[in-house]
Amino acid sequence: MNSQFPQRSPIALQQVPLLVFGAGAISSAEEHLRALGIARPLVVATRSSRSHAERLHPNAIIDAGIHREPTLEDFHRLLQYAQTVAPDAIVGIGGGSALDVAKLLAALADGSQSLAEVWGIGNLAARRLPLVCIPTTSGTGSEVSPNSILLDEAATAKRAVISPHLVPDAAFIDPELTLSVPPHVTAATGLDALTHCVEAYANNFAHPLVDTWALDGIRHIAGHLVAAVQAPDDIEARTHLALGSLYGGLCLGPVNTAAVHALSYPLGSRHHIAHGHANAVLLPHVLRFNASAAPQRYAAIARALGAPEYASAMDSARAGVAHLYRMIEETGLEMRLSALGVAESEIPSLAAEGLAITRLMRNNPRSMTQRDAEFIYRAAFHGREGE
Ligand SMILES: [Fe+2]
């Protein structure tokens, strides 16, 4: 982990063929759909993105039914709808929830595979429908990633489909669409994006090709998150967050996340704590735990966060954690799991559930025991800044 090139096997970068970034990019999405000759796109939207969805195409079939982190039921309802209306393209516009559903829909609408067949990594055979994604929050980076996450309510677990076929054909990132995002959602989604960057940089599979995105993403988000929370119409701050979110999304395919995401999933599936908020609560505690496994890497993260630097990498890493903790507090997010509906008696089972997500835990620079994971949840339960 401390060497400059910790990952020696080849790295694959599966990119969105067309990426348009900047204020007004949504107009390019309209033009793109027209140029492709799309006649009847199905647009998966959220209630708050409906007005943007309406301008995308004169014959757009809009479903604005996604209003939470999507469940299997949400997906199956939309799959049935898609099979009835037979669109010639799928567009996702909204937060990560709408985009994740749109991506899976584009891959499974032709009925050649069922959802049950494609869970996990690399099980999707193909995607026939064109897929366009337009994020309206700065967080998941789903518009450029090969991941879709759904909530399996029966199993109380988040489940993932990961496949190069889920990378959209085109992504249009327009920071102006994020101006109406309320402060607490700006904070939670921004911290999700920050976590993507941090967990990609401090990762057993970290790679110099991705490190650049990760560190730059940290700088963009840490430098402007509080400003965007405090002044939602600050387009400059919004643009930095959108860039940070994009960089975080670009890290997800080739490297992906680690322990913060693994431990946050049970908080989302059991207590419906928003994904970014759950990550924010855990991030400083996991960083403190991980720091000794890769002090140089965590010192570089601390620098990118804007923390003061010390002669020893470990001291710098610790300063980074303290700096991060204060920054998250400044966004106003509740940092104590005890105040978010979690009972202390749940900690052992939360820890076991998080540790079982081995596809992410294997990426974590320091291996984690049940006892370690419980310690992290306990620190987050009390919201302690740490010793
Ligand atoms: Fe995330």
Residues whose N, C-alpha, C, O or C-beta is under 5 A from the ligand:
A	BS01	LIG	D192
